[in-house]
Amino acid sequence: MRQVIAIAIGLICGVTAYFAGLPLPWMLGPMIGNTIAAMLRAPVSAPNRLRPYVIPVIGVMLGSAVTAEILGQLTAWIPTLILLPVFLICAAAVSYTVYRRIGGYDPVTAYFSAVPGGLNEMLIIGGAAGGDERRIALAHAARILVVIVFVALFFGLFLGVSSGSRGAANWVAMDALSVTDYLILGACAVFGAWLGKLARLPAAPVFGPMILSGIAHVAGWVTVAPPTLFVIAAQVTMGTIIGTRFAGATIAEVRRDLSLAAIASLGMLLVTLVAAAAVAWLSGLPLAQAFLAYSPGGLTEMSLLTLAMQQDVAYVSVMHIIRITCVIAAAPLVFAAIRR
């Protein structure tokens, strides 16, 4: 029942945000609404039963944006990869300073709260190293929420880029896909998630279906974009999950963690902007795409945001996968070296 209430709040807030003209309404609305509900101790919890079904569908949708033209631009991605380690070090240093000096976190908790990796991975590794698991979890949940809000508002208010959800011109109807299209994409979701786990890919439930869907679209087996209702449903579900991560925390805890995350995330986004500008200058890629590729949000959330903003999903998703993989591999080694 708590999950049903959370989804209901997400839908109501998504519709409200849509008609209010908020950037990325179907994700920001549920995020903000459920965060407020969680702070007010409303009976809400993350709709985790939907997650195993929604995540592979998101992977299929992300793969639908992959084209042969995009894959032909792989050489332009090299500057982004070269600058990625430098960006991660600078972003983590800024965030660590905030959590250690302003938040007063102990060094272990501050370190694993600051490193922009996956929430679950940093929680497990940080807890094993002796950090405060609750603070680490809230720090990463707050970071993802704050980054998505900042990025969506930045794109909407300053760059004039909307989520593309308004207007009939952007609407893809359910019957725009044939039965064969649905069967192929359904197979991509099911077998992609299974093969991704079998191959131990990072973020396997997203990346596996994305690879198979990308192959299907590049090969021309499917040529239609995913139905808009699927995109909206995925955004509402992910926004609800992010907002309800604060369920069970006190108002004081949420206020403190959101405040620290806002300061840390703003510092990281300033580093992101500088790194993105350097990438745009070196490679000629649009600043907006480089900014999305470096933005320290979650892989699924940032990829979904990229899809909604009609940017290069393949480029952004691959960079986030590499970022998270590098962080998971390097963070424990760097921490052990620093501790010694």
C-alpha positions in Angstrom: 0.0 0.0 0.0 2.9 2.3 0.7 4.2 1.7 -2.8 0.8 2.4 -4.3 0.6 5.7 -2.3 4.0 6.7 -3.5 3.1 6.0 -7.2 -0.1 7.9 -6.8 1.8 10.9 -5.4 4.3 10.6 -8.3 1.5 10.6 -10.9 -0.3 13.6 -9.3 2.9 15.6 -9.0 4.0 14.6 -12.5 0.8 15.9 -14.0 1.0 19.1 -11.9 4.6 19.7 -13.0 3.7 19.0 -16.6 1.0 21.6 -16.7 3.1 24.0 -14.6 5.8 23.9 -17.4 8.5 22.5 -15.2 11.5 21.0 -17.1 11.5 17.2 -17.1 8.1 17.2 -15.3 7.5 13.4 -15.2 10.7 12.9 -13.2 11.1 16.1 -11.2 7.4 16.1 -10.1 7.5 12.6 -8.5 10.9 13.2 -7.1 10.0 16.5 -5.3 6.5 15.3 -4.3 7.8 12.0 -2.7 10.7 13.7 -1.0 8.3 16.1 0.7 6.0 13.2 1.5 8.9 11.3 3.1 10.0 14.3 5.1 6.4 14.7 6.4 6.5 11.0 7.5 3.8 10.0 5.0 3.3 6.2 4.5 5.4 5.9 1.3 8.1 3.5 0.2 10.0 2.9 -3.0 8.0 0.8 -5.6 10.8 -1.7 -5.8 8.5 -4.4 -7.2 8.3 -2.4 -10.4 12.1 -1.8 -10.6 13.0 -5.2 -12.1 10.5 -4.6 -14.9 11.1 -0.9 -15.5 15.0 -0.9 -15.5 15.3 -3.3 -18.6 12.6 -1.3 -20.4 14.6 1.8 -19.8 17.6 0.0 -21.2 15.6 -0.8 -24.4 14.5 2.8 -24.7 18.0 4.0 -24.3 19.2 1.6 -27.0 16.5 3.0 -29.4 18.5 6.2 -29.6 21.6 4.5 -30.9 22.2 4.9 -34.6 24.9 4.1 -37.1 25.7 7.8 -37.4 26.3 8.1 -33.6 28.6 5.0 -33.7 30.6 6.7 -36.4 31.6 9.5 -34.0 33.5 7.2 -31.6 36.8 8.9 -32.2 35.3 12.2 -31.0 34.8 10.5 -27.6 38.5 10.1 -26.9 39.0 13.5 -25.2 36.1 12.8 -22.9 37.8 9.5 -21.8 41.2 11.1 -21.3 39.8 13.9 -19.1 37.5 11.6 -17.1 40.0 10.5 -14.4 41.1 14.2 -13.9 37.4 15.2 -13.6 36.7 12.4 -11.1 39.6 13.3 -8.8 38.7 17.0 -8.8 34.9 16.4 -8.3 35.5 13.9 -5.5 38.0 16.3 -3.8 35.5 19.2 -3.8 32.7 16.9 -2.5 35.0 15.4 0.2 35.9 18.8 1.5 32.3 19.7 1.9 31.3 16.6 3.8 34.5 16.6 5.9 34.8 20.3 6.7 31.3 21.6 6.6 29.3 18.4 7.4 31.8 17.1 10.0 31.7 13.6 8.7 34.5 11.2 9.8 37.1 10.7 7.0 35.8 7.2 5.9 32.2 8.4 5.7 33.1 11.6 4.0 35.3 9.8 1.4 32.6 7.3 0.3 29.9 9.9 0.4 31.9 12.1 -1.9 33.1 9.6 -4.6 30.5 9.8 -7.5 29.9 6.1 -7.9 26.8 4.0 -7.7 24.7 4.3 -4.5 24.6 0.6 -3.8 28.3 -0.1 -4.5 29.5 2.9 -2.5 27.2 1.8 0.4 28.6 -1.7 0.5 32.3 -0.8 0.1 32.0 2.2 2.5 30.2 0.1 5.1 32.9 -2.6 4.9 35.6 0.1 5.4 33.9 1.3 8.6 31.8 4.2 7.3 28.4 5.2 8.5 26.1 3.4 6.0 23.1 5.5 6.7 24.9 8.7 6.0 26.6 7.3 2.9 23.2 6.2 1.5 21.5 9.5 2.2 24.4 11.4 0.8 24.3 9.6 -2.6 20.5 9.6 -2.7 20.6 13.4 -2.1 23.3 13.9 -4.7 21.3 12.1 -7.4 18.2 14.1 -6.5 20.0 17.5 -6.4 22.0 16.8 -9.6 18.9 15.9 -11.6 17.1 19.0 -10.3 20.0 21.3 -11.1 20.7 19.8 -14.5 17.0 19.8 -15.6 16.5 23.4 -14.5 19.8 24.4 -16.1 18.8 22.9 -19.4 15.3 24.2 -19.2 15.9 27.7 -17.9 19.3 28.6 -19.3 19.8 26.5 -22.4 16.1 26.5 -23.4 16.1 22.7 -23.8 12.9 21.0 -22.8 12.1 17.4 -22.1 10.3 17.1 -25.4 7.2 15.7 -23.7 4.9 18.7 -24.6 3.0 18.8 -27.8 1.5 16.2 -30.2 4.5 16.5 -32.5 6.7 14.7 -30.0 4.1 12.1 -29.1 4.7 8.5 -30.2 1.5 6.4 -30.0 1.3 2.9 -28.7 0.1 1.7 -32.1 3.1 3.2 -33.9 4.9 0.0 -33.2 3.9 -3.3 -34.9 3.5 -6.6 -33.0 6.9 -7.6 -34.4 8.5 -4.4 -33.0 7.1 -5.2 -29.6 8.3 -8.8 -29.7 11.8 -7.8 -30.7 12.1 -5.1 -28.1 10.6 -7.4 -25.4 13.2 -10.0 -26.3 15.9 -7.3 -26.0 14.7 -6.5 -22.5 14.4 -10.1 -21.2 17.5 -11.6 -22.8 19.6 -8.4 -22.4 19.1 -8.3 -18.7 20.0 -12.0 -18.5 23.0 -11.8 -20.8 24.2 -8.7 -19.0 24.2 -10.5 -15.6 25.8 -13.5 -17.2 28.6 -11.4 -18.7 28.9 -9.4 -15.4 28.4 -6.1 -17.2 28.3 -3.0 -15.1 24.7 -1.9 -14.5 23.7 -5.1 -16.3 19.8 -4.7 -16.1 20.2 -1.4 -18.0 23.3 -2.0 -20.1 22.4 -5.4 -21.4 19.0 -4.5 -22.9 20.5 -1.2 -24.2 23.2 -3.1 -26.2 20.7 -5.5 -27.7 18.2 -2.7 -28.5 21.0 -0.6 -30.0 21.9 -3.6 -32.3 18.3 -4.0 -33.3 17.9 -0.3 -34.2 21.3 0.0 -36.0 20.5 -3.2 -38.0 17.1 -1.7 -38.9 15.0 -4.5 -37.4 13.1 -1.8 -35.4 13.0 1.8 -36.7 10.3 3.4 -34.4 11.0 5.4 -31.2 9.6 3.9 -28.0 6.0 4.9 -27.2 5.8 8.1 -25.2 3.7 6.5 -22.5 6.6 4.1 -21.8 9.0 7.0 -21.4 6.7 8.8 -19.1 6.0 5.7 -17.0 9.7 5.1 -16.6 10.3 8.7 -15.5 7.5 8.6 -13.0 8.8 5.3 -11.5 12.4 6.4 -11.3 11.4 9.8 -9.8 9.2 8.1 -7.2 12.1 5.7 -6.3 14.5 8.6 -5.8 12.1 10.7 -3.7 11.1 7.8 -1.4 14.8 7.0 -0.6 14.4 9.5 2.2 11.5 7.6 3.8 12.3 6.8 7.4 14.7 9.6 7.9 13.9 12.5 10.2 13.3 16.0 8.9 16.6 17.1 10.4 18.5 14.3 8.7 16.9 15.1 5.3 17.4 18.8 5.7 21.1 18.3 6.7 21.9 15.8 3.9 20.1 17.8 1.2 21.9 21.0 2.3 25.3 19.3 2.2 24.4 17.6 -1.1 23.3 20.9 -2.6 26.7 22.5 -1.7 28.7 19.4 -2.7 26.8 18.9 -5.9 27.0 22.6 -6.9 30.8 22.3 -6.5 30.9 19.1 -8.5 28.7 20.6 -11.3 31.1 23.6 -11.5 33.9 21.2 -12.1 31.6 19.4 -14.6 31.1 22.6 -16.5 34.8 23.3 -16.7 35.6 19.7 -17.8 32.7 19.8 -20.3 33.9 23.1 -21.8 37.4 21.6 -22.2 35.9 18.5 -23.9 33.8 20.7 -26.2 36.8 22.7 -27.2 39.0 19.7 -27.8 36.5 17.5 -29.6 33.9 19.8 -31.1 31.1 18.0 -29.3 28.2 20.1 -28.1 28.7 21.5 -24.6 25.3 20.2 -23.5 26.2 16.6 -24.3 29.6 16.8 -22.6 27.9 18.3 -19.6 25.5 15.5 -19.4 28.3 12.9 -19.8 30.2 14.3 -16.8 27.2 15.2 -14.6 27.6 13.1 -11.4 24.1 11.6 -11.2 23.1 8.0 -11.4 23.6 6.0 -14.7 19.9 5.2 -15.2 18.7 8.6 -14.1 21.1 10.6 -16.2 20.6 8.3 -19.3 16.8 8.8 -18.9 17.3 12.5 -18.6 19.4 12.5 -21.7 16.8 10.6 -23.6 14.1 13.0 -22.4 16.3 16.0 -23.5 16.8 14.4 -26.9 20.6 14.3 -26.6 23.1 11.7 -27.6 22.1 8.8 -25.3 24.8 6.4 -26.5 27.6 8.8 -25.7 26.3 9.9 -22.3 25.4 6.3 -21.2 28.7 4.9 -22.1 30.6 7.6 -20.3 28.5 7.1 -17.1 29.1 3.3 -17.3 32.9 3.9 -17.6 32.7 6.5 -14.8 31.0 4.1 -12.4 33.2 1.2 -13.4 36.3 3.3 -12.8 35.0 4.5 -9.4 34.1 1.0 -8.2 37.5 -0.4 -9.2 39.6 2.5 -8.0 37.8 3.9 -5.0 38.8 1.0 -2.6 42.4 1.0 -3.9 42.8 4.8 -3.5 41.1 4.6 0.0 43.5 1.9 1.1 46.5 3.9 -0.1 45.3 7.0 1.6 44.6 5.1 4.9 48.1 3.6 4.8 
